[in-house]
């Protein structure tokens, strides 16, 4: 699968020569492993508020990194000066860091084997590079979005933002692998804000269009050709906001939930995606992002959820935000099972973990190493972790019809989960009361709270393929120094029985 | 052999090359080194350096000023001149900016000609061997350590066609360590900020972690509910940083934050916290020295590219319980009719009469909880500033002024605004380090607070 081909201005950069110099110097210093990563990541951010451009920013991160194993310890260094001298110097610094680290490294670093890919390339599928579209055209579209919303009396203020990214990477290692890759992603977000003066409340309604690994066609293309139906979404947002402002406050208690993919993707991200990162389960993130309840000793036995729960890890999904050809350790990316029929059967791995757990994936990494910039060391990051639909499953309406007293949840908003991924609490954009299998208007002040295995154990049914949506995020944080990663999560609409609902106003003591 | 141009040369050449009516150039050099460990062994370690150049081009027209902003890693003149070209082009293509204002005037600061400051892996010359000792002690005692030390020295140079030549060196360091017994059935955490690591002793913090794990020899299960709760300065910092971040004047003025006055306008001038509460920032605050001028590459609700070089002055956000200031650029200050108060890089909470330490507040608690660490804090409801989050790495039962056991973790739902009204006791303000946000906002000074009815919404099984 390919997009527009790798940007010629990236190919003109001297990364191959710098790689040869840096890897050569590392080899001279006696390393047992060395890899070189050269990146250019371009960002453009546009921000419109109430029909006016608030700000634009073009930025790029360009540089290279050398990572070595020397004396059984990791060493890493990076720089931005693109000269032979600097490549040599950065390699020397990486070895020096490893020397300092070796005295405190009690478990020698070993990497899982991986075939050598001598000179390969990959580009993500998209039609129009958003960074090549004139800024004025993009700003005009966002201004139009906010003006359409503000044409309605209920909308006091409207904002629109667009982040665009084009990421180029070159990877080389002493084993002989050379990969050159390019991918494009973008994240639009539109919000309408309003107030009900009589009730003394304000609220907002944000678009549910997910961030995607697509080009500009996502904003202006036909819905049947990968474009989002912005006309439809913008047209309904003011009325949805007005209804939300008028809606009654929820009565706290236990409800059945039908959760739309625009909300469920985030619950998957937090309670499955992070929980099945093997580095967390092994303690590597214990000081910061946390560990996992899904410990390795429970592989093959942990009842993660109900039998209708099937979750895959996939770094090859078309338009996925975590999709790539080879990861940042030169591993060809893959797809695999994480939860099968409700039981934990797999983890996300990098090469260190693949070596430690030889019984997983035949002792091979499944391609989950990623660094968000040339200045950061690759760590195990999330694949596109997705809940699979039931091939014969019902529509969203069919799931709602099964509920006597419940709530239908659409869109994400607030999220929080504990450091072992047990206890979570989420809100959303819209909560609809379900009475006798039918929607009965919106509710306000709703949050759902559960324990991960209880929640997924309560999943009675998943929708059919026509309910499946690939959601995701640009801002998944992890590691020290902190890194962010983009990741997609696909899922169908799903039905959960007996979930705790909080009234957020009561939680605030009102 | 060629040498790389200095940051000052990059600034001057970029300003000279710009064909726009005005330009601002920001060069930020960084140098950092870190060590990370888990399971009593080092994991990922590194030493990084970078030079980031931002060129802001201003195109003046009859109907206003348009801005082009381009930032990139760059280290030679050709790269910087390419950035200038991109910024000039972007400015010509842009619409006029709403926040247009006169650029800040200035002259060269006395230290303008000084080179960038740097750090290296050598900053850990004393810490690294002590860390090795701590690993040995912990391993021998049936404990496992996980942690991180990071030191960064950033030097920022700001130059403009209106004469501004400013330089600031910002050392930022922090350390944190989590300990668990080999059974992994409990956890303790300590951490702090530092400017140079001269004051960080891994042997000492390993001993403190051992002491805390010892408190877990007795386990107590408690249900969700409201508890008399002692928050140490680190947890107070977690909540106050969020309070600062949501204090944008424009959002408040537009009726979208807890600082919005029902019916329009902001709550500036209202009593929003208990008398004696003072939340403030000052670039020169001892131990929390922070950049004293604006340097920003993009305009937002709380910042403006036209304000580059504007002094960040000491500001009271809340004084004697009264909301006195909100985050403003010159533009949003005009819109909201409030004083200009750019975003600071430090934050201090003082409570009049506050005295003593966390331990002193614990000693005065008949029955309650000591929460040592908060985590995953997010806004649930912006209108009430309701936050949710969790305790982690050590919640302890206090009985008769003594710590008597380890309690399960909880999810909380609370508003920091409410807490500043409801606390019953406050300690003395001390330098602190936010558990969740300290990696990004490390310059805080806060007291321990005792909250009589902290809302623990549900139990978390996490250990």
Interface residues (C-beta under 8 A of the other chain):
Chain A: X45 X47 X49 X52 X53 X54 X55 X56 X57 X58 X59 X60 X61 X62 X63 X73 X74 X75 X76 X77 X78 X79 X80 X81 X82 X93 X94 X96 X97 X98 X100 X101 X103 X104 X105 X106 X107 X134 X135 X136 X139 X156 X157 X193 X195 X197 X200 X201 X202 X203 X204 X282 X283 X284 X285 X286 X287 X288 X290 X291 X293 X375 X376 X377 X379 X414 X415 X416 X417 X418 X419 X420 X421 X422 X423 X425 X427 X445 X447 X449 X451 X479 X480 X481 X482 X500 X502 X504 X505 X507 X508 X509 X510
Chain B: X4 X32 X33 X34 X35 X36 X37 X38 X39 X40 X41 X42 X43 X44 X45 X46 X47 X48 X49 X50 X51 X54 X67 X68 X69 X70 X71 X72 X73 X74 X75 X76 X86 X90 X93 X94 X95 X97 X98 X99 X121 X124 X128 X129 X131 X132 X135 X139 X144 X146 X147 X148 X150 X176 X177 X178 X180 X184 X187 X189 X254 X255 X256 X260 X262 X263 X297 X298 X299 X300 X301 X305 X375 X376 X377 X378 X379 X380 X381 X383 X384 X386 X388 X389 X390 X392 X393 X409 X411 X413 X415 X418 X439 X440 X455 X457 X458 X459 X460 X461 X462 X463
